[in-house]
Amino acid sequence: MKVKVGTRPPWIGLAAAAWVEVAAGSAYCFPLYSHAAKTVLGIDQRGLTMLGVANDIGENFGLVPGVLCNRLPPWSVLSVAAVLSFVGYGILWLAVSKTVIGIPYWVLWIALCIATNSSAWLGTSILVTNMRNFPLSRGTVAGILKGYVGLSAAVYTEVYTGVLHNSATHLLLCLSLGIPAVCFLSMYFVRPCTPSVEEENSSEERCHFLFTQLASVILGVYLLVSTVLDDVLGLSTHVTYALFGGMFFLLFAPLAIPVKMTLWRKKRELGSIDRLVDWSSEEISNLLIATSSSVIYASDEDILLAEGEGAIIKKKSPRRGEDFEFCEALIKADFWLLFMVYFLGVGSGVTVLNNLAQIGIAAGTEDTTILLSLFSFCNFVGRLGGGAVSEHFVRSRMLPRPIWMTLTQIIMVISYLLFASGIPATLYTSTALLGICYGVQFSVMVPTASELFGLKHFGMMYNFMLLGNPLGAFLFSGLLAGYIYDKEAARQYPGFGSSISCFGPNCFRVTFLVLAGMCTLGTVLSAVLTVRIRPVYQMLYASGSFRHPRSTSIH
């Protein structure tokens, strides 16, 4: 692989990543077409929630791309994602549009897994590449990237209501063709670059991050206001298309940074502009992982000689904060504590997301797209804010990131109790609170996993953690929420078949009480994890910035 040193700043890849991450949020579209799928297919709520489980399994089963991201270039991973989305959403479109009648339920279940699995390939390629391109600003980068994923539901809602005129079939066709288009257009830009070794608190780096964060915040507010105005005022077609154009323009905003750097930034390394360096994949990986520490080059013979003379003490197993093999991480208590905390937080949150349309209908809400747009915006705020806030406090106070998972899961307990109360006035408040806290779980888990277990096999560990999402969807949504909903609907309308809707607070009350209990357990476990890893963060951030520990001790 050839890398042109000094000519390709990582900001180009980060700007392109915004578009890819929006495309990667296609799984959040499930509430937009779930009601139409339920009607066309004639299935009950339990059958629909099992489709939601398929949606989450596909989105979060990323072990394969997690392994391949260390062996294949990002463009090939994006190519796989393009094929998966085209095939999966294409089959769903054939069924919902009735172009092909009589497609078996199990085929649609598998098709939905295939379709949303494109998100795992997209997310892994983007996140791993950019975390390695910005090794000293992991929390901020994770917050920005995960923030755009959180905004994707609002972007798709804007497209769905404004351009596609609330057509579920047109939305599925758009996903089938649009995601591959984004993949192919971004392939050239998403690639390993010369890593940014500037500290985040340097003036230029800080300004770039602040601009990117501000652009995403403006986009989020813009999308929320557009959705509300369209629902309340019933905007004309011309105004709707104008708002869509504004959204399109704001999505391009992060490109201003690499354009500015190309046009005005002075070259800092004279003589390195046209120099080509041939690196193997392993050498590139080592550079990207260890840029924050000084590098000592030595031959294998020198190292063995030094070990024999006692100059170097080789560790038998890595410590927390160093690079772990995946199997080494699996036997660590902190790995499973982080997994359980994440599972309880996002597993309960995705249950609400998958059933958000039915929750709104049960509460008497006529247009549930506002609920989805509100959840999406607040999810974005949680992801962006969780990354930025945790990054600030980990640098200034050496405060372990999981403390924010503890605090937000306490708020999630309150949100579920508000949902369970069935008070109509609290529906939007509880949805907003849950969206923020749900987003924080993502943006905190990502840098925490990389800091505890390293970036060398981060793709595998990150995708293993993501399995908490479909596991929670299966247990809490597929088995619990769907069963209780159908049981209450049958009680309200006996003899009316399986595809009826349920109304009133009893449709989800027991589900919300169980979810509140799960987050209470998550709060306790995250507090334990925070106490356990406090010494690790004191070691990593003792100087006020990330310091990669060495794997060998030199006397």
NUKE-937126 format. One record per residue (C-alpha): residue in one letter; x negated, y negated, z negated. Coordinates in steps of 0.1 Angstrom, whole numbers, plus 5000, padded with zeros to 4 digits. Layout:
AXYZ;...
This chain:
M500050005000;K498749655008;V499349364985;K498449014997;V497048854966;G498148504957;T500548464986;R503748624972;P504948494939;P507448724920;W510048444921;I511048544956;G511948894944;L513848754914;A515848524937;A516748814960;A517549024930;A520448794921;W522348904952;V521449274947;E522649264911;V525949114921;A526349394946;A525349644919;G528349534898;S530749704922;A531849944894;Y533449644876;C535949624905;F537749934893;P540449734874;L541149554907;Y542149854927;S543050104899;H546750014897;A547050054935;A545250384934;K547550504906;T550650414927;V549350554960;L548050874945;G550950924921;I548851004891;D549450944854;Q547350724831;R545151014820;G544351094856;L543550734862;T541250714831;M539451024844;L538850824876;G537450554853;V535150814838;A533950904873;N533350534879;D531150514848;I529350834854;G528350724889;E527350384877;N525050504849;F523650834861;G520250694872;L517750954861;V516951044897;P516250684908;G514450644874;V511950914884;L511650804920;C511050434913;N507550524903;R506950724935;L508850534962;P508850174973;P511849964964;W513149945000;S513650325001;V515550314968;L517750044982;S518350245014;V519750534993;A522050294975;A523350165009;V524150515020;L525950604988;S528150294987;F529050335024;V530150705020;G531750674986;Y533850364990;G534550465026;I536350785014;L538250584988;W539350335014;L540650625036;A542750745007;V544150414993;S544850275028;K546650605037;T544450635068;V543950995057;I546751145037;G546451435013;I542851395002;P542551604970;Y542051434936;W538751614930;V537351484963;L538251124953;W536751184919;I533451284935;A533651004960;L534050754932;C530950894915;I528950864947;A530150514954;T529350374920;N526050574918;S524750314943;S524850074913;A522350294895;W519950294925;L520349924930;G519949834893;T516850054888;S515049924918;I515649564909;L515149584871;V511949794871;T510349584899;N511049254883;M510249364847;R506849464860;N506549144880;F507248944848;P505649154821;L505348864796;S508948754798;R510949074796;G513848954775;T514448644797;V514248844829;A516449124817;G519048864805;I519048684839;L519349004859;K521949164837;G523748834837;Y524248844874;V525649194870;G528049064845;L529148784869;S529749034897;A533249114885;A534148744887;V532548724922;Y534549024934;T537648884918;E537148554937;V536748754969;Y539748974961;T542148694953;G540948424976;V539648595007;L541248935007;H544648814993;N544949074966;S544549374989;A542949674973;T542349845006;H540549545020;L538449534988;L537349894992;L536449835029;C534449525018;L532549724993;S531850005018;L530349765044;G529149465022;I526849644998;P524849815025;A524549475042;V523149325010;C520649615006;F519249585041;L518949205040;S517049205006;M514649495014;Y511849265025;F511949044994;V512349304966;R508849454962;P505949464937;C504149124937;T501148984920;P502448974884;S503248654867;V500748634838;E501848284827;E503348264793;E507048184793;N506447874772;S504147714798;S505847414813;E506247534849;E507347884839;R509847754814;C511247514840;H511747794865;F513548014840;L515647734828;F516647644863;T517648004871;Q519648034839;L521347694845;A522247794881;S523848124868;V525747934841;I527147684866;L528147974889;G529848154860;V531847844850;Y532647774886;L534048124891;L536148114860;V537647774868;S538347874904;T540248184893;V542247994868;L543147714892;D544147964919;D546448144895;V547947834879;L548247604909;G548447854938;L545747684959;S546147664997;T544147885021;H541747605031;V540947514995;T540447874986;Y537947925014;A536147605004;L535847734969;F534548064983;G531847865002;G530847684970;M530348024953;F528248134983;F526047824980;L525547874942;L524448234948;F521548094969;A520447854941;P517648074927;L515948064961;A515147694954;I512247804932;P510148004958;V510947744984;K509647474961;M506547674953;T505847734989;L506247374999;W504647184970;R502747404946;K499047384949;K497047704953;R495447784919;E493048054931;L490847924959;G489648174984;S492248434975;I494948335000;D494048565028;R492348835009;L493849185013;V493349434986;D494149804991;W495749954959;S497150294953;S500550324937;E498950424904;E496550134904;I499449894911;S501450044883;N498550004859;L498049644869;L501749564864;I501949734831;A498749594815;T498649244828;S499049094793;S495849254780;S492349214792;V491349504814;I488149694810;Y487049904840;A484950214835;S484450534853;D485650864838;E482050974831;D481450654811;I484650704791;L483751074783;L480150964773;A481550694751;E483950934735;G481151174728;E479050904711;G481950794690;A482350454707;I485850524718;I488450704697;K491050864720;K494550884705;K496351214707;S499751054710;P500950704717;R502250464690;R505350264693;G504649974716;E502350174738;D503150364770;F505050684763;E505750984785;F509451044787;C509151374768;E507151204741;A509850944736;L512551204733;I511151334700;K511050984684;A513850884660;D513750524672;F514650644707;W517750824696;L518750544672;L518550294701;F520550544723;M523250584696;V523650214690;Y523950144727;F526350434732;L528650314704;G528549954716;V528949994754;G530950324752;S533650144733;G533449834754;V533750014787;T536950184774;V538549844772;L537149744806;N538450054824;N541950004809;L541949624811;A544749604837;Q546949844817;I546149664784;G547249334800;I550449494814;A551249654780;A550849304764;G553249144789;T550648974811;E551748934847;D548448864864;T545649074849;T542948924872;I542448634848;L541648884821;L539049054843;S537548714853;L537448604816;F535848934806;S533348904834;F532348544825;C531948624788;N530048944797;F527748724817;V527348474788;G526448764765;R523848914789;L522148584797;G522448454761;G521348774745;G518148794766;A517248424760;V518148414723;S516448744715;E513348624734;H513248294714;F513448464680;V511148744688;R508448494697;S509048244670;R510048474641;M509048824653;L512648924648;P513349264663;R515849244691;P518249504678;I519349264651;W521549104678;M523149434685;T524049454648;L525649114647;T527549154679;Q528949494669;I530349344638;I532149094660;M533349384683;V534949544652;I536949214647;S537849214684;Y539249564683;L541249484652;L542649184670;F543649404700;A545249654677;S547349384660;G549249344692;I549648964687;P549948824722;A548148494713;T544948684705;L544748874738;Y542448624756;T540448554724;S539748914717;T538848974754;A536448684754;L534748794722;L534449154734;G533049044768;I530248844751;C529349124727;Y529449384754;G527049184775;V524549144746;Q524249524742;F522749544778;S520349254776;V518949364743;M518649734750;V516549674782;P513549484767;T513749684734;A513250014753;S510349864773;E508649714742;L508950034721;F508050284747;G506150084775;L506750014811;K504950314826;H508050534826;F510550254819;G512850354848;M513550704833;M514050574797;Y516350284808;N518550524829;F518650774801;M519950504778;L522550414804;L524150754800;G525750624768;N528150434790;P529750724808;L529650944777;G531650674759;A534050644788;F534651014788;L535251044751;F536950724743;S538750644776;G539250974793;L540151194763;L541550934738;A542950624755;G544550804784;Y546151074762;I547650824738;Y548850594766;D550650874784;K552151004752;E553650664743;A554850604779;A556650944778;R558250844745;Q559450514759;Y560750654792;P561451024789;G562051214821;F560650934844;G557551124857;S553851074851;S552950744869;I555050514847;S553650224828;C553650174790;F554649854773;G553949724738;P551049734712;N551450104705;C550050204739;F546550134727;R546750064690;V545250394678;T542550374705;F541450024692;L541350144656;V539050434666;L536850194686;A536549964656;G535450264635;M532750354661;C531350004661;T531250004624;L528950314626;G526950134653;T526449834630;V524950064603;L522650244628;S521449924644;A520549774610;V518550094602;L516750064636;T515949694630;V514349774597;R512350064611;I510849874641;R510049544623;P506349634619;V506149704657;Y507449354666;Q505049204640;M502249374659;L503449294694;Y504248924688;A501748834660;S500248564683;G503648424694;S503548594727;F503748954739;R500449144734;H500249494750;P498449734726;R495549924738;S495750304741;T492150344729;S490250194700;I486750064707;H484250024679;
